[in-house]
Amino acid sequence: MAIADITEMFRECGHYQELGMNGDYFVEFFPEWENLDDKIGWYWEYILLSDTELVIPEARSGMYKMEKVEEYIEPNNEIDSLSVCKYYGLHYGTWEITKQLGNPCQYVSIGDRLEIRKKKKLIDFCRVLNRKVKSVDEIAKQIGLNDNNNYLIYCRFTENHFWEYMLIQDGMNAIIVKGDYWYQVHRISDPEKDGIYNEL
């Protein structure tokens, strides 16, 4: 989800800044428990702040913050990716190509449009990349990602799509990539109607 203004309230829980959400966007996810006995309390959603912090929003008491106390070593593969949420997200909307960043592609022109909607099913999955990894941080800086964003989100297009993946910069801007072809895109649809600021 995009953050329109970090001084505003996040639901009834508190201001974005109070929750530690100071970037352009945040990841809200819903874990699937293999064993319901392992479920933590009655909470169903978590907000990722960084690689070591989670926030559990709870309207009655503000929030709960969780800190990572132990690393879990797991394979770095597509199985560990986030499924595309049933709600609208940052990647949905109508985008226009505004600038060529990599090698030119004969099939792509400035002004071309890309429409990503839930019904089109163009996005296969999303992943969250840790900016503490040097190569990820270099890419984040290269594409102009806000320093307050502690992680980089990339969304993988389905196999039959021309583009391979999208790097999210903020609610209005992203990079689309295919091999050495990198292009800047800008949202031209209404972000409110696209639902990038809330789930519903």
Backbone as ProteinMPNN parsed JSONL, in Angstrom:
{"seq_chain_A": "MAIADITEMFRECGHYQELGMNGDYFVEFFPEWENLDDKIGWYWEYILLSDTELVIPEARSGMYKMEKVEEYIEPNNEIDSLSVCKYYGLHYGTWEITKQLGNPCQYVSIGDRLEIRKKKKLIDFCRVLNRKVKSVDEIAKQIGLNDNNNYLIYCRFTENHFWEYMLIQDGMNAIIVKGDYWYQVHRISDPEKDGIYNEL", "coords_chain_A": {"N_chain_A": [[0.824, -1.183, 0.0], [0.395, 2.298, -0.678], [1.695, 5.253, 0.893], [0.166, 8.176, 1.385], [0.539, 10.475, 2.91], [2.737, 10.82, 5.465], [2.133, 11.994, 7.86], [-0.473, 11.559, 8.368], [-3.262, 9.629, 9.721], [-3.079, 6.113, 10.218], [-5.586, 4.092, 9.688], [-7.334, 3.598, 12.731], [-5.232, 3.347, 14.347], [-2.935, 4.91, 14.746], [-0.626, 7.576, 13.838], [1.196, 7.376, 10.749], [3.949, 7.903, 11.069], [4.248, 7.48, 13.809], [3.929, 4.785, 13.909], [6.22, 4.001, 12.775], [6.394, 3.999, 10.05], [7.788, 5.422, 7.536], [8.344, 5.696, 4.876], [7.551, 5.577, 1.335], [5.778, 3.615, 0.876], [4.257, 0.591, 2.175], [4.356, -2.861, 3.17], [1.724, -4.962, 3.639], [0.765, -7.951, 5.017], [-0.711, -11.232, 5.156], [-0.353, -13.884, 7.112], [-0.282, -17.443, 6.57], [-1.229, -19.988, 8.572], [0.124, -23.083, 9.249], [-0.459, -24.671, 11.361], [-3.033, -23.919, 13.395], [-2.781, -23.615, 16.106], [-0.392, -22.386, 16.43], [-0.838, -19.806, 15.867], [-0.534, -16.34, 16.491], [-2.121, -14.801, 19.002], [-5.132, -13.038, 18.161], [-4.649, -11.92, 15.794], [-4.519, -11.079, 12.353], [-3.164, -9.759, 10.399], [-0.107, -8.229, 9.305], [2.377, -5.663, 9.295], [5.159, -4.907, 7.437], [8.045, -3.383, 8.483], [10.841, -3.309, 8.364], [13.732, -5.406, 7.816], [13.892, -6.471, 10.293], [11.734, -5.742, 11.842], [8.271, -5.819, 12.635], [4.908, -4.615, 12.51], [1.895, -4.972, 14.242], [-1.147, -3.907, 13.526], [-3.674, -2.625, 15.602], [-6.718, -1.545, 16.386], [-7.907, -0.95, 18.861], [-5.891, -0.753, 20.784], [-3.839, 0.606, 19.583], [-1.142, -0.399, 18.499], [0.996, -3.25, 18.049], [4.377, -3.974, 18.298], [6.815, -6.015, 16.765], [9.969, -7.552, 17.068], [12.609, -9.064, 15.305], [14.224, -11.868, 16.595], [15.639, -14.024, 15.979], [17.31, -15.468, 13.239], [16.038, -17.104, 10.382], [17.159, -19.414, 8.274], [16.536, -19.854, 4.953], [15.695, -21.148, 1.683], [16.366, -18.98, -1.045], [14.14, -18.411, -3.05], [11.437, -18.58, -5.492], [9.34, -19.732, -4.17], [9.145, -18.596, -1.712], [7.898, -16.221, -2.099], [5.581, -13.431, -1.993], [2.154, -13.874, -2.338], [-0.003, -12.399, -4.769], [-2.109, -9.962, -3.537], [-5.614, -10.141, -2.676], [-6.797, -7.712, -2.631], [-6.562, -4.413, -4.126], [-3.373, -3.13, -5.154], [-0.11, -1.557, -5.072], [0.912, -2.0, -7.636], [-1.221, -2.144, -9.358], [-3.133, -0.463, -11.904], [-3.118, 2.088, -14.518], [-0.384, 2.59, -16.512], [2.118, 4.689, -17.955], [4.757, 4.699, -20.254], [7.548, 6.645, -19.77], [10.277, 7.151, -20.012], [13.367, 5.946, -21.298], [15.637, 3.762, -19.804], [17.499, 1.739, -19.953], [18.985, -0.359, -22.451], [17.729, 0.376, -25.765], [14.552, -0.823, -26.879], [13.143, -2.257, -29.683], [10.455, -2.76, -29.802], [9.194, -1.122, -28.056], [7.925, 2.053, -27.144], [8.169, 5.485, -26.116], [5.479, 6.685, -24.29], [3.867, 4.521, -24.662], [1.368, 2.425, -23.186], [0.576, 0.584, -20.236], [-1.609, -1.541, -18.762], [-2.445, -2.707, -15.696], [-4.441, -4.775, -14.106], [-6.543, -6.42, -11.7], [-8.26, -8.327, -12.871], [-6.952, -8.923, -15.204], [-4.779, -10.44, -14.519], [-1.919, -10.203, -14.695], [0.267, -10.102, -13.041], [2.309, -12.33, -11.351], [3.58, -12.895, -8.841], [4.91, -11.21, -5.916], [7.939, -9.917, -4.486], [9.914, -9.107, -1.623], [12.738, -7.268, -1.249], [15.691, -7.016, 0.591], [17.218, -4.06, 1.575], [19.586, -4.0, 2.905], [21.218, -5.727, 1.705], [23.892, -5.411, -0.402], [23.852, -5.33, -3.282], [21.13, -5.036, -3.776], [20.595, -2.579, -2.548], [22.142, -0.922, -4.156], [20.754, -1.043, -6.589], [18.347, 0.058, -5.69], [19.128, 2.692, -5.092], [19.949, 3.457, -7.624], [17.541, 3.551, -9.043], [16.325, 5.594, -7.775], [15.004, 5.254, -5.317], [13.29, 6.148, -2.355], [15.159, 6.917, 0.537], [14.023, 6.307, 2.959], [12.571, 4.073, 2.555], [12.883, 0.9, 3.54], [13.093, -1.433, 2.207], [12.903, -3.042, -1.008], [10.413, -3.474, -3.365], [9.572, -5.904, -5.715], [7.654, -6.916, -8.488], [6.665, -9.759, -10.168], [5.936, -10.413, -13.5], [3.547, -12.492, -15.238], [4.474, -15.523, -16.981], [3.83, -15.464, -19.706], [3.865, -12.831, -20.412], [5.235, -9.852, -21.944], [6.978, -8.12, -20.455], [9.267, -8.664, -17.722], [9.53, -8.058, -14.929], [8.466, -5.648, -12.389], [9.727, -2.857, -10.721], [8.965, -1.243, -7.8], [8.811, 2.161, -7.158], [7.414, 4.306, -5.896], [4.056, 5.324, -5.058], [3.282, 6.371, -7.495], [5.186, 5.934, -9.435], [7.339, 3.676, -11.227], [9.6, 1.07, -12.335], [9.87, -0.831, -15.247], [11.015, -3.952, -16.448], [12.826, -5.9, -18.788], [15.149, -8.136, -19.345], [17.903, -6.449, -20.591], [16.421, -4.242, -21.059], [15.183, -1.462, -19.651], [12.665, 0.575, -18.426], [11.188, 3.64, -17.45], [8.095, 4.12, -15.828], [4.99, 5.847, -15.355], [2.218, 6.37, -13.267], [-0.896, 6.954, -14.691], [-3.49, 6.679, -14.19], [-6.162, 7.25, -11.82], [-5.015, 7.364, -8.588], [-6.525, 7.014, -6.265], [-8.839, 5.701, -7.174], [-7.606, 3.439, -8.077], [-7.031, 2.273, -5.735], [-4.687, 2.341, -4.143], [-4.069, 3.347, -1.666], [-5.453, 2.137, 0.312], [-6.988, -0.959, 1.411], [-9.528, -1.598, 0.577]], "CA_chain_A": [[0.0, 0.0, 0.0], [1.126, 3.561, -0.724], [1.472, 6.221, 1.956], [-0.058, 9.481, 0.771], [1.1, 11.497, 3.788], [3.177, 10.101, 6.663], [1.609, 12.643, 9.06], [-1.874, 11.183, 8.525], [-3.563, 8.446, 10.533], [-3.27, 4.802, 9.613], [-6.805, 3.604, 10.33], [-7.485, 4.216, 14.047], [-4.124, 2.843, 15.159], [-1.946, 5.95, 15.024], [-0.05, 8.188, 12.649], [2.196, 6.54, 10.082], [5.256, 8.11, 11.687], [4.241, 6.831, 15.115], [4.063, 3.348, 13.675], [7.535, 3.754, 12.187], [6.236, 3.869, 8.596], [8.236, 6.729, 7.06], [8.685, 5.658, 3.46], [6.499, 5.863, 0.364], [4.845, 2.493, 0.836], [4.487, -0.458, 3.154], [3.832, -4.171, 2.808], [0.818, -5.572, 4.595], [0.609, -9.336, 4.585], [-1.554, -12.09, 5.972], [0.3, -15.209, 7.156], [-1.095, -18.66, 6.583], [-0.708, -20.841, 9.628], [-0.023, -24.514, 9.012], [-1.109, -25.173, 12.568], [-3.688, -22.775, 14.014], [-2.312, -23.479, 17.485], [0.791, -21.522, 16.401], [-1.273, -18.438, 15.555], [-0.261, -15.384, 17.562], [-3.297, -14.028, 19.377], [-6.256, -13.011, 17.225], [-4.235, -11.025, 14.712], [-4.51, -11.685, 11.03], [-2.366, -8.992, 9.443], [1.16, -7.697, 9.786], [2.987, -4.653, 8.439], [6.611, -5.044, 7.423], [8.756, -2.11, 8.564], [12.21, -3.537, 7.897], [14.048, -6.828, 7.881], [13.891, -6.917, 11.691], [10.592, -5.211, 12.581], [6.902, -5.929, 12.152], [3.884, -3.962, 13.314], [0.561, -5.547, 14.195], [-2.093, -2.814, 13.807], [-4.821, -3.047, 16.403], [-7.388, -0.265, 16.592], [-8.262, -0.696, 20.259], [-4.73, -0.415, 21.614], [-2.825, 1.305, 18.805], [-0.349, -1.322, 17.702], [2.022, -4.05, 18.7], [5.576, -4.068, 17.467], [7.577, -7.246, 16.944], [11.34, -7.484, 16.588], [13.183, -10.379, 15.008], [15.225, -12.267, 17.581], [16.377, -15.17, 15.46], [17.264, -15.61, 11.787], [15.65, -18.408, 9.86], [17.814, -19.57, 6.976], [15.656, -20.565, 4.035], [16.08, -20.958, 0.284], [15.971, -17.697, -1.647], [13.545, -18.773, -4.324], [10.111, -18.044, -5.74], [8.387, -20.334, -3.242], [9.05, -17.711, -0.565], [7.361, -14.945, -2.538], [4.254, -13.054, -1.52], [1.089, -13.999, -3.329], [-0.658, -11.13, -5.066], [-3.233, -9.818, -2.615], [-6.94, -10.063, -3.275], [-7.126, -6.304, -2.735], [-5.706, -3.679, -5.05], [-2.067, -2.823, -4.597], [0.696, -0.529, -5.73], [1.209, -2.291, -9.036], [-2.417, -2.021, -10.19], [-3.388, 0.853, -12.476], [-2.695, 2.32, -15.9], [0.955, 3.184, -16.485], [2.622, 5.185, -19.242], [6.222, 4.713, -20.349], [7.993, 8.046, -19.886], [11.717, 7.319, -20.217], [14.19, 4.75, -21.511], [16.746, 3.752, -18.854], [18.488, 0.746, -20.371], [19.114, -0.434, -23.902], [16.445, 0.593, -26.442], [13.841, -1.995, -27.396], [12.433, -1.86, -30.902], [9.019, -2.98, -29.637], [8.714, -0.23, -26.996], [8.012, 3.483, -27.453], [7.742, 6.416, -25.082], [4.05, 6.937, -24.428], [3.123, 3.254, -24.601], [0.657, 2.252, -21.923], [0.494, -0.742, -19.655], [-2.696, -1.589, -17.795], [-2.338, -3.857, -14.796], [-5.655, -4.883, -13.296], [-6.738, -7.726, -11.067], [-8.914, -9.254, -13.783], [-6.033, -9.303, -16.278], [-3.868, -11.44, -13.958], [-0.599, -10.044, -15.316], [1.303, -10.249, -12.025], [2.341, -13.676, -10.793], [3.87, -12.78, -7.416], [5.78, -10.096, -5.53], [8.969, -10.253, -3.504], [10.455, -7.983, -0.861], [14.194, -7.399, -1.246], [16.297, -6.311, 1.713], [18.196, -3.055, 1.148], [20.873, -4.222, 3.559], [22.037, -6.459, 0.73], [24.561, -4.357, -1.161], [23.392, -5.277, -4.669], [19.766, -4.511, -3.761], [20.675, -1.148, -2.228], [22.672, -0.233, -5.334], [19.638, -0.906, -7.528], [17.4, 0.995, -5.085], [19.658, 4.043, -5.301], [19.975, 3.7, -9.068], [16.206, 3.889, -9.527], [15.831, 6.753, -7.037], [14.102, 4.87, -4.236], [13.372, 6.942, -1.13], [16.025, 6.298, 1.545], [13.208, 5.848, 4.08], [12.043, 2.746, 2.226], [13.905, -0.039, 4.003], [13.141, -2.589, 1.333], [12.518, -2.813, -2.398], [9.4, -4.426, -3.817], [9.48, -6.16, -7.156], [6.513, -7.747, -8.868], [6.992, -10.59, -11.323], [4.852, -10.622, -14.455], [3.324, -13.881, -15.626], [5.446, -15.995, -17.964], [3.448, -15.153, -21.082], [3.876, -11.392, -20.625], [6.475, -9.347, -22.524], [7.852, -7.626, -19.395], [9.62, -9.677, -16.742], [9.145, -7.631, -13.591], [8.282, -4.228, -12.112], [10.326, -2.373, -9.48], [8.123, -0.174, -7.299], [9.508, 3.307, -6.572], [6.435, 4.887, -4.976], [2.709, 5.085, -5.53], [3.045, 6.919, -8.831], [6.295, 5.655, -10.343], [7.934, 2.344, -11.165], [10.48, 0.68, -13.44], [9.559, -2.141, -15.803], [12.28, -4.53, -16.9], [12.946, -7.154, -19.542], [16.561, -8.258, -19.685], [18.614, -5.17, -20.554], [15.472, -3.167, -21.343], [14.654, -0.835, -18.444], [11.89, 1.762, -18.762], [10.443, 4.337, -16.4], [6.661, 4.269, -16.067], [4.298, 6.74, -14.427], [0.79, 6.076, -13.158], [-1.746, 7.996, -15.256], [-4.837, 6.463, -13.673], [-6.429, 7.886, -10.531], [-4.522, 6.463, -7.541], [-7.609, 6.71, -5.326], [-9.673, 4.664, -7.788], [-6.792, 2.225, -8.151], [-7.034, 1.691, -4.392], [-3.321, 2.103, -3.652], [-3.906, 3.878, -0.32], [-6.157, 1.292, 1.279], [-7.227, -2.298, 0.892], [-10.913, -1.832, 0.149]], "C_chain_A": [[0.867, 1.245, 0.0], [0.773, 4.418, 0.484], [1.344, 7.594, 1.316], [0.609, 10.58, 1.58], [1.45, 10.826, 5.112], [2.681, 10.758, 7.941], [0.143, 12.28, 9.309], [-2.019, 9.93, 9.379], [-3.611, 7.19, 9.669], [-4.428, 4.149, 10.347], [-6.988, 4.335, 11.668], [-6.279, 3.92, 14.938], [-3.137, 3.929, 15.568], [-1.443, 6.545, 13.731], [1.01, 7.266, 12.057], [3.556, 6.665, 10.755], [5.342, 7.432, 13.051], [4.415, 5.325, 14.995], [5.412, 2.986, 13.076], [7.504, 3.6, 10.684], [6.542, 5.218, 7.955], [8.556, 6.769, 5.568], [7.515, 6.034, 2.574], [5.442, 4.77, 0.344], [5.156, 1.522, 1.962], [3.892, -1.757, 2.622], [2.968, -4.672, 3.957], [0.575, -7.001, 4.129], [-0.164, -10.137, 5.624], [-0.924, -13.48, 5.999], [-0.707, -16.338, 7.137], [-0.456, -19.623, 7.578], [-0.944, -22.31, 9.284], [-0.749, -25.164, 10.187], [-1.717, -23.971, 13.287], [-3.29, -22.588, 15.477], [-1.089, -22.579, 17.575], [0.425, -20.068, 16.162], [-1.052, -17.525, 16.753], [-1.524, -14.575, 17.832], [-4.408, -14.135, 18.357], [-5.918, -12.213, 15.975], [-4.131, -11.772, 13.388], [-3.619, -10.949, 10.051], [-1.141, -8.393, 10.11], [1.648, -6.652, 8.79], [4.496, -4.788, 8.567], [7.251, -3.658, 7.445], [10.167, -2.228, 8.001], [12.478, -5.031, 7.989], [14.031, -7.356, 9.311], [12.66, -6.469, 12.47], [9.273, -5.436, 11.854], [6.008, -5.104, 13.064], [2.583, -4.723, 13.129], [-0.41, -4.411, 14.508], [-3.31, -3.338, 14.558], [-5.517, -1.785, 16.888], [-7.632, 0.043, 18.067], [-7.073, -0.253, 21.098], [-3.593, 0.221, 20.824], [-2.025, 0.386, 17.92], [0.46, -2.202, 18.632], [3.204, -4.106, 17.747], [6.301, -5.36, 17.809], [8.974, -7.039, 16.37], [11.868, -8.895, 16.379], [14.286, -10.69, 16.018], [16.067, -13.439, 17.085], [16.211, -15.235, 13.954], [16.827, -17.016, 11.426], [16.218, -18.522, 8.46], [16.912, -20.417, 6.083], [16.101, -20.304, 2.605], [15.564, -19.628, -0.256], [15.396, -17.985, -3.021], [12.109, -18.275, -4.4], [9.054, -18.612, -4.79], [8.137, -19.393, -2.063], [8.465, -16.349, -0.924], [5.987, -14.693, -1.94], [3.253, -13.232, -2.645], [0.454, -12.634, -3.558], [-1.948, -11.056, -4.264], [-4.549, -9.723, -3.364], [-7.403, -8.617, -3.412], [-6.261, -5.658, -3.815], [-4.402, -3.345, -4.362], [-1.343, -1.792, -5.433], [0.87, -0.757, -7.224], [-0.013, -2.165, -9.939], [-2.58, -0.592, -10.699], [-2.998, 0.907, -13.941], [-1.406, 3.126, -15.871], [1.359, 3.617, -17.892], [4.143, 5.205, -19.205], [6.682, 6.14, -20.636], [9.466, 8.202, -20.24], [12.388, 5.97, -20.411], [15.397, 4.829, -20.582], [17.848, 2.777, -19.247], [18.669, 0.787, -21.877], [17.755, -0.213, -24.562], [15.862, -0.717, -26.951], [12.997, -1.561, -28.579], [10.921, -1.994, -30.774], [8.379, -2.013, -28.635], [8.926, 1.211, -27.405], [7.588, 4.292, -26.243], [6.275, 6.757, -25.336], [3.21, 5.667, -24.463], [2.505, 3.095, -23.227], [0.596, 0.782, -21.522], [-0.601, -0.713, -18.6], [-2.605, -2.869, -16.993], [-3.554, -3.84, -13.881], [-5.786, -6.298, -12.76], [-7.287, -8.738, -12.057], [-7.991, -9.712, -14.904], [-5.03, -10.356, -15.837], [-2.498, -11.407, -14.639], [0.542, -10.278, -14.333], [1.188, -11.629, -11.381], [2.554, -13.637, -9.282], [4.741, -11.549, -7.181], [6.815, -10.599, -4.525], [9.449, -8.97, -2.841], [11.951, -8.201, -0.736], [14.793, -6.482, -0.182], [17.361, -5.335, 1.228], [19.524, -3.173, 1.88], [21.796, -5.072, 2.7], [22.593, -5.427, -0.246], [24.025, -4.224, -2.58], [21.982, -4.708, -4.759], [19.786, -3.007, -3.505], [21.201, -0.342, -3.409], [21.58, -0.018, -6.368], [18.636, 0.117, -7.004], [17.855, 2.44, -5.293], [19.643, 4.42, -6.774], [18.612, 4.128, -9.592], [15.572, 5.033, -8.727], [14.853, 6.416, -5.931], [14.36, 5.736, -3.008], [14.223, 6.214, -0.094], [15.241, 5.781, 2.746], [12.519, 4.519, 3.797], [13.127, 1.719, 2.542], [14.015, -1.279, 3.141], [12.647, -2.193, -0.056], [11.53, -3.897, -2.812], [9.534, -4.651, -5.316], [8.378, -7.162, -7.421], [6.842, -8.464, -10.168], [5.764, -10.743, -12.218], [4.704, -12.111, -14.752], [4.241, -14.246, -16.797], [5.101, -15.58, -19.387], [3.432, -13.654, -21.373], [5.229, -10.95, -21.173], [7.461, -8.906, -21.432], [8.093, -8.718, -18.359], [9.195, -9.276, -15.328], [9.07, -6.107, -13.496], [8.929, -3.917, -10.766], [9.519, -1.17, -9.012], [8.981, 0.926, -6.69], [8.64, 3.987, -5.523], [5.063, 4.659, -5.589], [2.454, 5.502, -6.965], [4.096, 6.539, -9.852], [6.868, 4.258, -10.125], [8.859, 2.158, -12.365], [10.01, -0.68, -13.938], [10.792, -2.653, -16.541], [12.037, -5.782, -17.717], [14.39, -7.259, -19.995], [17.29, -6.943, -19.5], [17.706, -3.983, -20.852], [14.867, -2.679, -20.028], [13.923, 0.441, -18.857], [11.175, 2.317, -17.539], [8.979, 4.414, -16.795], [6.048, 5.137, -14.982], [2.816, 6.408, -14.443], [-0.007, 7.239, -13.742], [-3.205, 7.793, -14.854], [-4.952, 7.113, -12.299], [-5.983, 6.952, -9.405], [-5.587, 6.102, -6.519], [-8.485, 5.592, -5.88], [-8.911, 3.349, -7.93], [-6.688, 1.538, -6.799], [-5.655, 1.466, -3.807], [-3.111, 2.577, -2.226], [-4.661, 3.073, 0.739], [-6.526, -0.012, 0.613], [-8.584, -2.437, 0.223], [-11.311, -0.926, -1.013]], "O_chain_A": [[1.942, 1.261, 0.599], [-0.326, 4.313, 1.029], [2.313, 8.116, 0.764], [1.181, 11.512, 1.014], [0.567, 10.321, 5.805], [2.787, 10.16, 9.012], [-0.421, 12.648, 10.34], [-1.039, 9.265, 9.713], [-4.113, 7.204, 8.545], [-4.281, 3.706, 11.486], [-6.817, 5.552, 11.735], [-6.298, 4.207, 16.135], [-2.561, 3.854, 16.653], [-1.792, 6.076, 12.647], [1.638, 6.48, 12.766], [4.237, 5.666, 10.986], [6.38, 6.876, 13.41], [4.981, 4.679, 15.876], [5.718, 1.809, 12.889], [8.472, 3.124, 10.091], [5.656, 6.066, 7.841], [9.0, 7.8, 5.064], [6.594, 6.727, 3.007], [4.335, 4.981, -0.151], [6.192, 1.624, 2.619], [3.036, -1.747, 1.738], [3.423, -4.791, 5.095], [0.22, -7.23, 2.973], [-0.254, -9.767, 6.794], [-0.963, -14.186, 4.992], [-1.831, -16.206, 7.621], [0.703, -20.014, 7.437], [-2.08, -22.725, 9.055], [-1.546, -26.086, 10.014], [-0.984, -23.094, 13.742], [-3.453, -21.497, 16.023], [-0.77, -22.063, 18.646], [1.283, -19.189, 16.245], [-1.347, -17.894, 17.89], [-1.946, -13.768, 17.004], [-4.611, -15.189, 17.756], [-6.803, -11.872, 15.19], [-3.713, -12.928, 13.326], [-3.343, -11.467, 8.969], [-1.137, -8.094, 11.304], [1.37, -6.741, 7.594], [5.04, -4.784, 9.671], [7.031, -2.853, 6.539], [10.628, -1.361, 7.259], [11.564, -5.824, 8.214], [14.143, -8.564, 9.522], [12.545, -6.784, 13.654], [9.17, -5.269, 10.638], [6.31, -4.916, 14.243], [2.209, -5.077, 12.011], [-0.489, -3.987, 15.661], [-3.894, -4.358, 14.194], [-4.972, -1.043, 17.705], [-7.565, 1.205, 18.468], [-7.232, 0.54, 22.026], [-2.488, 0.361, 21.348], [-2.209, 0.387, 16.703], [0.589, -1.937, 19.827], [3.037, -4.266, 16.538], [6.395, -5.753, 18.972], [9.138, -6.425, 15.316], [11.605, -9.798, 17.174], [15.17, -9.868, 16.26], [17.076, -13.797, 17.692], [15.103, -15.076, 13.442], [17.201, -17.99, 12.08], [15.798, -17.8, 7.556], [16.571, -21.55, 6.42], [16.813, -19.334, 2.347], [14.447, -19.214, 0.054], [16.075, -17.825, -4.035], [11.623, -17.624, -3.475], [7.986, -18.021, -4.63], [7.05, -19.391, -1.485], [8.536, -15.418, -0.121], [5.321, -15.606, -1.451], [3.484, -12.791, -3.771], [0.385, -11.812, -2.644], [-2.773, -11.969, -4.305], [-4.605, -9.29, -4.515], [-8.294, -8.321, -4.209], [-5.345, -6.284, -4.349], [-4.332, -3.283, -3.134], [-1.897, -1.229, -6.378], [0.965, 0.201, -7.991], [0.132, -2.086, -11.159], [-2.215, 0.367, -10.019], [-2.598, -0.098, -14.529], [-1.344, 4.204, -15.281], [0.986, 2.99, -18.884], [4.742, 5.674, -18.237], [6.261, 6.76, -21.613], [9.876, 9.261, -20.715], [12.026, 4.981, -19.774], [16.103, 5.837, -20.564], [19.011, 2.983, -18.899], [18.523, 1.837, -22.503], [16.728, -0.574, -23.987], [16.589, -1.605, -27.398], [12.226, -0.606, -28.485], [10.181, -1.4, -31.559], [7.174, -2.072, -28.391], [9.974, 1.563, -27.947], [6.759, 3.855, -25.445], [5.885, 7.076, -26.46], [1.989, 5.72, -24.312], [3.047, 3.569, -22.229], [0.569, -0.12, -22.359], [-0.523, 0.06, -17.645], [-2.679, -3.971, -17.538], [-3.672, -2.994, -12.995], [-5.213, -7.244, -13.301], [-6.836, -9.883, -12.088], [-8.212, -10.769, -15.494], [-4.487, -11.085, -16.667], [-1.986, -12.43, -15.094], [1.654, -10.614, -14.738], [0.118, -12.037, -10.93], [1.808, -14.263, -8.528], [5.24, -10.933, -8.122], [6.589, -11.577, -3.812], [9.394, -7.89, -3.43], [12.388, -9.207, -0.179], [14.43, -5.31, -0.083], [18.304, -5.735, 0.545], [20.492, -2.509, 1.509], [23.003, -5.131, 2.936], [21.838, -4.661, -0.843], [23.769, -3.11, -3.036], [21.664, -3.983, -5.702], [19.076, -2.251, -4.168], [20.764, 0.786, -3.64], [21.484, 1.057, -6.96], [18.131, 0.944, -7.762], [17.049, 3.306, -5.633], [19.358, 5.564, -7.128], [18.526, 4.972, -10.484], [14.422, 5.399, -8.968], [13.961, 7.21, -5.633], [15.509, 6.02, -2.667], [14.03, 5.02, 0.133], [15.726, 4.917, 3.476], [11.946, 3.909, 4.701], [14.165, 1.681, 1.882], [14.927, -2.087, 3.321], [12.048, -1.133, -0.237], [11.783, -5.088, -2.629], [9.602, -3.697, -6.091], [8.195, -8.127, -6.679], [7.248, -7.839, -11.148], [4.694, -11.145, -11.761], [5.633, -12.891, -14.539], [4.721, -13.368, -17.513], [6.003, -15.366, -20.198], [3.029, -13.242, -22.462], [6.249, -11.585, -20.906], [8.636, -9.271, -21.471], [7.245, -9.583, -18.142], [8.573, -10.064, -14.615], [9.533, -5.382, -14.376], [8.706, -4.628, -9.786], [9.398, -0.184, -9.739], [9.792, 0.66, -5.803], [9.079, 4.217, -4.396], [4.925, 3.885, -6.536], [1.504, 5.028, -7.588], [3.909, 6.8, -11.04], [6.883, 3.733, -9.011], [8.89, 2.979, -13.281], [9.776, -1.585, -13.137], [11.516, -1.887, -17.176], [11.18, -6.606, -17.4], [14.812, -6.561, -20.916], [17.305, -6.378, -18.406], [18.169, -2.843, -20.893], [14.122, -3.408, -19.373], [14.485, 1.287, -19.552], [10.637, 1.578, -16.714], [8.649, 4.728, -17.938], [6.517, 5.164, -13.845], [2.23, 6.19, -15.504], [0.183, 8.386, -13.336], [-4.055, 8.634, -15.143], [-3.946, 7.48, -11.693], [-6.521, 5.853, -9.277], [-5.562, 5.005, -5.961], [-8.837, 4.655, -5.164], [-9.509, 2.274, -7.906], [-6.307, 0.371, -6.714], [-5.451, 0.512, -3.056], [-2.09, 2.257, -1.618], [-4.507, 3.321, 1.935], [-6.396, -0.159, -0.602], [-8.766, -3.316, -0.62], [-12.443, -0.997, -1.491]]}, "name": "protein", "num_of_chains": 1, "seq": "MAIADITEMFRECGHYQELGMNGDYFVEFFPEWENLDDKIGWYWEYILLSDTELVIPEARSGMYKMEKVEEYIEPNNEIDSLSVCKYYGLHYGTWEITKQLGNPCQYVSIGDRLEIRKKKKLIDFCRVLNRKVKSVDEIAKQIGLNDNNNYLIYCRFTENHFWEYMLIQDGMNAIIVKGDYWYQVHRISDPEKDGIYNEL"}
